[in-house]
């Protein structure tokens, strides 16, 4: 099991965001975390890469480490086994795509220039961006920047990719292409855990679905999932009328 949470409680500034969380992820699984803004999706993901502490847990293991007891000095080693993707890409805008990727490899212990260059070529090929090594991030579209962010997440051959609203700033077609790419990555054995409120993509790219609602996390299947979609759509329509 790559991630195994049992009865986990997650808090932000003394407020309990999620309680009694039971969640697991294994090799090659494609997992959605859905829910409204503020429902705890990002908080859940942050605990997995130790950006947010877990208050209470019967069990909270990530890549074999107990994240309730992990020492700060060991967090970088844990994160090396992950790829983390953000909504706002978080590329370094003062350097080329190649230098963005090289920076990550150097920071994680790569030293041989030939191996670095080969790995950069491999991940750019994997995301269909072979010809942009010398371009600056501002010369790329939003979708292209997110592909580079995905390439960056693949550099150290992670066991799991954690993506926090990776399509939030993208148009529908580009978002669909990004989800397709992440789905392909999961089918090669890397687990993908992604928060999203773009529910329409779940029908097109099926996966395991968890929903954050009312301070709880629940795995959604079958009719429960369809009911959640209908409720969410109705709530959005009502909110639109109130505006």
Secondary structure, DSSP 8 states (H G I E B T S, - for coil): --EEEEEEEEEETTEEEEEEEEEEE-TT-EEEEE--TTSSHHHHHHHHTTSS--SB-SEEEETTEETTT--HHHHHHHHHTEEEEETT----TTSBHHHHHHHHHHHTT---HHHHHHHHHHHHHHTT-GGGTT-BGGGS-HHHHHHHHHHHHHTT--SEEEEESTTTTS-HHHHHHHHHHHHHHHHTT-EEEEE-S-THHHHHS--EEEEEETTEEEEE-HHHHHHHHHHHHHHHHHHHHH-
